[in-house]
Amino acid sequence: MASIILEDEALRDGLQSEARILSLDQKIELFGKLVDAGLARIQVGSFVHPKYVPQMADTDEFIGRIKHTPGVLLTGLILNARGLERALACGLKHVSMSVSVSDTHSRKNVKRPADEALAGMVELIKQAVEAGMTVRAGAQCSFGCVYEGAVPEKNVLNALEAMAAAGAHELNLADTTGMANPFQVCRLVEKVRAAIPGASLSLHLHDTRGLAMANLVAGYEAGVKIFDVAAGGLGGCPFVKGAAGNLATEDVVNLCDQAGIDSGVDLLKLCRAVELLGAMLSKELPGRMCRVQKCLAETLG
């Protein structure tokens, strides 16, 4: 049976822009629901200054409370040297690092030009690998930038090649602004696989223009088997006005169920986690399948 790996990022990308700050106990409860649903890869936070992202202020303590969860790969986002120090101190074994391949977005996101940010990240990846961590390295704005328009594919390839050479074990193409289309996804995935043979590839897709699910299918058919998702469809980039959230985990699991692809995730249990998240945030979340499940239950009586 065909299979797919889903990394849920609701606890990091999903929550980072939410005004309502969840308590540590709420995050732990939500994490438990996601694990119970069968998610085996979960990004639980980022090591950033709480002044800029208050929702992530308890990342270190959160990881300390859950890091011994069996059968689950925990990951956190690192953007600088201080973040790496914190990740090592709390015992995290797998980290995600990324840089923007758009100079304007990079300056807005990390206050550094893209080439300077890449050079710094390459050094951080080397340090993390030497410390025994596994690293996923990503290229933000791989499919376009709202500030600059089309991003040259050679910029994406150069960044990924440099990070792979530094020791990154997985490479991530991020559609940060939600500008990708399925034909572009297929083409860029094929170019990356040709340029960096044997690299493990993943996709991070935002649904700003409503094409994220089609982009996932295109990526899957081009050979990608790892995808970032977020329970409820939460997420977005605070430096991209109007950027929509990630693909809803429950919607992707439904697609997999319909297509005979094993995601390892129980849709009904996952919908309970999404309902809990919505209640915690006091809002209706963008994902569709929880509403579908409710309507189906009402229809069948």
Residue pairs with C-beta under 8 A, 6 or more apart in sequence:
1 260
1 261
1 262
2 259
2 260
2 261
2 262
3 225
3 261
3 262
3 263
3 264
4 220
4 225
4 226
4 227
4 256
4 261
4 262
4 263
5 40
5 41
5 225
5 226
5 227
6 39
6 41
6 227
6 228
6 229
6 249
6 252
6 253
6 263
6 264
6 265
7 41
7 42
7 43
7 75
7 202
7 226
7 227
7 228
7 229
8 34
8 39
8 41
8 42
8 43
8 229
8 230
8 231
8 249
9 42
9 43
9 228
9 229
9 230
9 235
9 246
10 30
10 34
10 230
10 231
10 232
10 234
10 235
10 249
10 277
11 27
11 30
11 31
11 34
11 42
11 43
11 44
11 45
12 43
12 44
12 45
12 46
12 56
12 76
12 77
13 43
13 228
13 230
13 234
13 235
13 236
13 246
14 230
14 231
14 232
14 234
14 235
14 245
14 246
14 277
15 22
15 55
15 234
16 46
16 53
16 55
16 56
16 235
16 238
17 55
17 235
17 236
17 238
18 55
18 234
18 281
20 280
20 281
20 282
21 54
21 55
22 30
22 55
22 280
22 281
24 58
24 61
24 62
24 65
26 280
27 44
27 58
27 62
28 62
28 65
28 66
29 276
30 231
30 273
30 276
30 277
30 280
31 42
31 44
31 66
31 69
33 269
33 272
33 273
33 276
34 42
34 231
34 270
34 273
35 42
35 69
35 72
36 269
36 273
37 265
37 266
37 269
37 270
37 272
37 273
38 263
38 264
38 265
38 266
38 269
38 270
39 72
39 249
39 264
39 265
39 270
40 71
40 72
40 73
40 264
41 72
41 73
41 75
42 72
42 73
42 74
42 75
43 74
43 75
43 76
43 77
43 96
43 228
44 59
44 62
44 63
44 66
44 74
44 75
44 76
45 56
45 58
45 59
45 62
45 63
45 76
45 77
46 53
46 56
46 59
46 76
46 77
46 78
46 79
46 83
47 56
47 59
47 60
47 76
47 77
47 78
47 79
47 82
47 83
47 84
47 86
47 87
48 56
48 77
48 79
48 83
50 56
50 57
59 76
59 86
60 86
60 89
60 90
63 74
63 76
63 90
63 91
63 92
64 90
64 91
66 74
67 74
67 90
67 91
67 92
73 94
74 92
74 93
74 94
75 92
75 94
75 95
75 96
75 136
76 87
76 92
76 95
76 96
77 83
77 95
77 96
77 97
77 98
78 84
78 87
78 95
78 96
78 97
78 124
78 128
79 97
79 98
79 110
80 110
80 120
80 124
81 124
81 127
84 95
84 124
84 127
84 128
87 95
87 128
87 133
88 131
88 133
92 133
93 132
93 133
93 134
94 133
94 134
94 135
94 136
95 128
95 133
95 134
95 135
95 136
96 135
96 136
96 137
96 138
96 172
97 121
97 124
97 125
97 128
97 135
97 136
97 137
97 138
97 163
97 168
98 121
98 137
98 138
98 139
98 140
98 172
98 174
99 106
99 110
99 114
99 117
99 118
99 121
99 138
99 139
99 140
99 159
99 163
100 106
100 109
100 110
100 114
100 117
100 139
100 140
100 141
100 145
100 176
101 114
101 139
101 140
101 141
101 142
101 151
101 155
101 156
101 159
102 114
102 140
102 141
102 145
102 147
102 148
102 151
103 113
103 114
103 115
103 148
104 145
104 147
104 148
105 140
105 141
105 145
105 147
105 148
105 176
105 177
105 239
105 240
106 112
106 113
106 114
106 117
106 140
107 113
108 147
108 239
109 140
109 237
109 239
110 117
112 120
114 155
118 159
118 162
118 163
121 137
121 163
122 162
122 163
122 165
122 166
123 166
125 135
125 137
125 163
125 166
125 167
125 168
126 166
126 167
128 135
128 167
129 135
129 166
129 167
129 168
134 169
134 170
135 167
135 168
135 169
135 170
136 168
136 169
136 170
136 171
136 172
136 202
137 160
137 163
137 164
137 166
137 168
137 170
137 171
137 172
138 171
138 172
138 173
138 174
138 204
139 156
139 159
139 160
139 171
139 172
139 173
139 174
140 174
140 176
141 151
141 174
141 176
141 177
142 151
142 156
142 173
142 174
142 175
142 176
142 180
142 188
143 151
143 173
143 175
143 177
143 179
143 180
143 181
143 184
143 185
143 188
144 150
144 151
144 175
144 177
144 179
144 180
145 151
145 176
145 177
145 179
146 177
146 179
146 240
146 241
153 187
153 188
153 191
156 173
156 188
156 192
157 191
157 192
157 195
160 171
160 192
160 195
160 196
160 199
161 195
161 196
163 171
164 171
164 196
164 199
169 200
170 199
170 200
170 201
170 202
170 226
171 192
171 196
171 199
171 200
171 201
171 202
172 201
172 202
172 203
172 204
172 228
173 185
173 188
173 189
173 192
173 201
173 202
173 203
173 204
174 203
174 204
175 185
175 203
175 204
175 205
175 206
175 212
175 215
176 204
176 206
176 237
176 240
176 243
177 206
177 208
177 237
177 240
177 243
178 205
178 206
178 207
178 208
178 209
178 211
178 212
178 243
178 244
179 208
179 209
180 205
180 211
180 215
181 211
181 214
181 215
182 211
182 214
182 215
182 217
182 218
183 218
185 203
185 215
185 218
185 219
185 222
186 218
186 219
186 221
186 222
189 201
189 203
189 218
189 219
189 222
189 223
189 224
190 222
192 199
192 201
193 199
193 201
193 222
193 223
200 226
201 223
201 224
201 226
202 224
202 226
202 227
202 228
203 215
203 216
203 219
203 224
203 226
203 227
203 228
204 227
204 228
204 246
205 212
205 215
205 216
205 219
205 227
205 228
205 246
205 247
206 212
206 235
206 236
206 237
206 243
206 244
206 245
206 246
207 213
207 233
207 244
207 245
207 246
207 247
207 286
208 242
208 243
208 244
212 246
212 247
213 247
213 251
213 252
213 255
216 227
216 247
216 252
216 255
217 255
219 227
220 227
220 261
227 247
227 252
228 246
228 247
229 246
229 247
229 248
229 249
229 252
230 245
230 246
230 247
230 248
230 249
231 248
231 249
231 250
231 270
231 273
231 274
231 277
231 285
231 287
232 245
232 248
232 249
232 250
232 274
232 277
232 278
232 285
232 286
232 287
232 290
233 245
233 246
233 247
233 248
233 251
233 285
233 286
233 287
234 245
234 246
234 277
234 285
234 286
235 244
235 245
235 246
236 243
236 244
236 245
237 243
244 286
245 286
248 274
248 285
248 286
248 287
248 288
248 289
249 265
249 270
249 274
249 287
250 267
250 270
250 271
250 274
250 287
250 288
250 289
250 290
251 287
251 288
251 289
252 263
253 263
253 265
253 267
253 270
253 289
254 267
254 289
254 292
255 261
256 262
256 263
256 265
257 263
257 267
267 289
267 293
268 293
271 289
271 290
271 293
274 285
274 287
274 290
275 290
277 285
278 284
278 285
278 290
